[in-house]
């Protein structure tokens, strides 16, 4: 099938205000929510070589 993602979808409950702000800040940094969430999770479970993603500056609102 075309456009089959290589990873499954997982649902989480996140307030819209937080989800939207997260997406906006990710876009400002030239990335997206999926990449950041994966990076956070890899860092959290201590995958070898995983680094905590850079946080946006306070002024990036």
N, C-alpha and C positions, 0 to 999 in steps of 0.2 A: 504494500500500500504506500502511496506517496505521502510525504510529510508525516511519517510515523515518528514520534519522538523516541529517542533512545532510552529515556528513563520514564518511569510511571509518574502519574500525578498523585499528589498527596494533599488532602484538604486540611486546612488549619483555620481556626476562627480568630480573626484579627479585626478590631474595630476599623471601620472605614476611614476615620480621620487618620489613624496611624498608618494604615495601608497606603493611602494616597500620599501622605507626607513622605513615607519611605520611598515610594516610586519617584516622586519629584526630586528628592535629594539624590537618589541613585542616578537618575538621568543627568542631573547637574554635574555629577562626577564622571559621566561617560560610561556608565554601566547599567545594570538592571537588577531588579529584585532577586531574580533567580540566581544570578552569579553571586550576589552578596549573601543570600541565605545559605548557599552551598559553601561559601568561604567561611561563614560563621560556624556552620556545623562541623566542617573539617577541623577548624581550629579548636572548637569546643571538645571534640572527642580525641584531640591530640593526634591527628593524622600526621605522619612524618612530612615535614616541609610545609605544613599549613601555617599560614600567618593570618593574624587578625586584620580584617580590611580596614583601610583608612577611614576615619570618621570625618564627616563634613565639618567645616569650621562653624562656629556659632553664628557668624554673619551670613552663612549660606542658607537663607530661609526664603 
